[in-house]
């Protein structure tokens, strides 16, 4: 399967750095046939991958979850990704890396002998539009995914369907509920604020352990902002003073309307604005090389 013609840049595929149109993957690859693989998305600031070690540890966990050995060491990943960033012009970028079980005859059972397919690409990291910073609308939906959501699987069809449902209903994001509890958003983790305390669902097999989520929890702790990792009910979500969604490429976005109703005052809340400022300061220090 050839990468789409017309998309520029250099990609990494199985040990080679290639122009995108020259990169080819077998149609028998289990990632293509079964969605048998995992991925990571890593922002790059000032040509430096952000929280790289945390992302690579999550990649390790995802690969272990599908019983696939990591084909590269962390040092090899670092070398590969830094070269990929340099090949694509340095600056702020978004790295996407994917590991599948590889190409084999179509059969559900693991092939006895197979080589993983290792792919990575980089694209410019677009600035978050100002209208999103001013707040987005979200809907609540039933979490229709499987029960191993802590694995960052490339099989994202449920997420795609739920995101499209949000768009069809005039919203930007869907917040998922399972058995009356918040799990996460379609492409982000969820935080709420009630009576001055920040809360986010605890890590479990039912949600992805976000690297941005973890950094925000760290920032709250280091700046005396009360923050709890606990279950959040649908009722607590709907009555929250503030709701945020967080991800690697969009940082923190305030949700100002939920299911057509205003959240809090209907504007970004003060605690979210403070945490976003702290996050942006952290990024600026990282970009300047004064923070790891």
Beta strands, then each sheet from edge to edge (+ up, - down):
strand 1: 10-13
strand 2: 16-19
strand 3: 37-45
strand 4: 48-49
strand 5: 93-100
strand 6: 117-124
strand 7: 136-142
strand 8: 173-178
strand 9: 181-185
strand 10: 189-194
strand 11: 197-200
strand 12: 227-229
strand 13: 242-247
strand 14: 251-258
strand 15: 261-262
sheet 1: 2+ 1- 6+ 5- 3+ 4-
sheet 2: 9+ 8- 7- 14- 13+ 10- 11+ 12+
sheet 3: 9+ 8- 7- 14- 15+
end
